[in-house]
Amino acid sequence: MDDETCDLPKPSEPVVLSEHMWVGPAPKPGTLQRLSNGGFRSIINNQPDTDDGLLMSSSEVAAEAEAIGLSYLHIPIEGRNPLEKDVRSFSEALATMPRPIFAYCRTGGRSASLWAMASVGDIDTETLIAQCRRIGFDISGLRAKMDMRREMLAEGDLED
């Protein structure tokens, strides 16, 4: 179920998924400074510039982030089923960007899905589903894909 049809309450502010990873809705213009003041050091934008209700384009977010010293990466995700190339990019960003990291899309759901897919090597599927559900996102539709990715990582068919 995607975040648009899930009836769970959505976060209105950044919420923690792991020690160094937070997700939430897209920031409004001029609010990245508040994220920086809150201790965030990096921003991952998972919202395509073609999204409905776009508050800031990727270039506007990049410029604002640069102006206040935040690391920034744009990994646009269309739909609720992230591609492996995007999961790999997200996983690499989690490993290399300064922490803590705030990832966002329109509501935070695509970012939570990416985090879960990138975390299958370290956290079991049911725990990932429960952590995302706790903050308002039902990613149970990705269960089989998470399990398959974990198996492929274990067999060395994928590199994270």
C-alpha positions in Angstrom: 0.0 0.0 0.0 1.5 3.4 -0.9 1.5 6.3 1.4 -1.2 8.1 -0.5 -3.8 5.3 0.2 -2.5 4.2 3.6 -4.8 5.3 6.3 -2.1 5.6 9.0 -1.4 9.1 10.3 1.5 10.7 8.5 4.3 12.6 10.2 4.3 16.4 9.9 7.9 16.7 11.1 11.0 14.6 10.7 10.7 11.2 12.5 13.5 8.8 13.4 13.9 5.5 11.7 17.4 4.6 13.0 20.1 6.3 15.0 21.3 8.4 12.1 18.3 8.4 9.7 15.1 10.5 9.8 12.3 10.8 7.3 9.4 13.2 6.8 7.5 15.4 4.5 9.1 17.9 2.1 10.4 21.0 3.8 8.9 24.4 2.9 11.1 27.1 1.4 13.3 28.7 4.0 13.0 25.8 6.5 16.3 24.0 5.8 18.0 26.3 8.4 15.6 24.9 11.0 16.7 21.3 10.1 20.4 22.4 10.3 19.8 24.0 13.6 18.2 20.7 14.8 21.5 18.9 14.1 20.9 17.5 10.6 24.0 17.4 8.5 22.6 15.9 5.2 19.4 16.0 3.2 18.3 13.3 0.7 15.5 14.5 -1.6 13.4 11.6 -2.9 10.8 13.8 -4.5 10.8 14.1 -8.3 10.4 17.6 -9.6 7.2 16.3 -11.4 5.5 15.5 -8.1 2.1 17.0 -7.4 2.2 19.6 -4.7 5.9 20.2 -5.1 7.0 22.9 -2.5 10.6 23.4 -3.9 12.4 22.1 -7.0 15.5 20.0 -6.5 17.6 22.9 -7.6 16.0 25.2 -5.1 16.6 22.7 -2.3 20.2 22.2 -3.4 20.9 25.9 -3.4 19.3 26.4 0.0 21.2 23.4 1.4 24.5 24.6 0.0 24.0 28.1 1.4 23.7 26.8 5.0 26.3 24.0 4.7 24.1 20.9 4.5 25.2 18.0 2.2 22.5 17.3 -0.4 21.6 14.5 -2.7 18.6 14.1 -5.1 17.4 10.5 -5.7 14.0 11.0 -7.2 11.6 8.1 -6.8 8.5 7.7 -8.9 5.8 5.5 -7.3 5.9 3.2 -4.4 8.2 0.5 -5.6 11.9 1.7 -5.6 14.2 0.5 -8.3 17.4 -1.4 -7.3 19.6 1.4 -8.7 17.8 3.9 -6.4 18.1 1.6 -3.4 21.9 1.3 -4.1 22.2 5.0 -4.4 20.3 5.5 -1.2 22.4 2.9 0.6 25.6 4.5 -0.6 24.4 7.9 0.6 23.6 6.4 4.1 27.1 5.1 4.3 28.9 8.2 3.1 26.9 11.3 3.9 27.5 13.2 7.1 25.0 12.2 9.8 22.3 12.6 10.9 20.5 12.4 7.6 17.0 13.7 6.8 15.3 12.1 3.7 12.1 13.3 2.4 9.5 13.1 -0.4 6.0 14.5 -0.4 5.0 12.6 2.8 8.1 10.6 3.7 6.7 7.3 2.5 9.0 6.8 -0.5 12.0 7.7 1.7 10.9 5.2 4.4 10.6 2.5 1.7 14.1 3.3 0.4 15.5 3.2 3.9 13.9 -0.2 4.5 15.1 -1.7 1.2 18.6 -0.3 1.9 18.6 -1.8 5.5 17.6 -5.4 4.7 21.3 -6.6 5.2 21.1 -5.4 8.8 17.5 -5.6 9.9 14.9 -8.3 9.4 11.9 -7.6 7.2 9.2 -7.7 9.9 11.2 -5.2 12.0 11.6 -2.9 9.0 7.8 -3.1 8.3 7.0 -2.4 12.0 9.4 0.5 12.2 7.8 2.2 9.1 4.3 1.4 10.3 5.1 3.0 13.6 5.7 6.3 11.9 2.8 6.1 9.5 3.8 4.1 6.4 2.6 0.7 5.4 5.5 -0.9 3.4 4.2 -4.5 3.8 3.7 -4.6 0.0 7.5 -4.6 -0.2 7.9 -7.7 2.0 8.8 -10.1 -0.9 11.1 -7.6 -2.5 13.0 -7.0 0.8 13.4 -10.7 1.4 14.6 -11.3 -2.2 17.1 -8.4 -1.8 18.4 -9.8 1.5 18.9 -13.2 -0.2 20.7 -11.7 -3.1 23.0 -9.7 -0.8 23.8 -12.8 1.2 24.6 -14.7 -1.9 26.8 -11.9 -3.2 24.6 -11.2 -6.2 24.2 -7.6 -5.1 26.7 -5.2 -3.6 25.5 -2.5 -1.2 
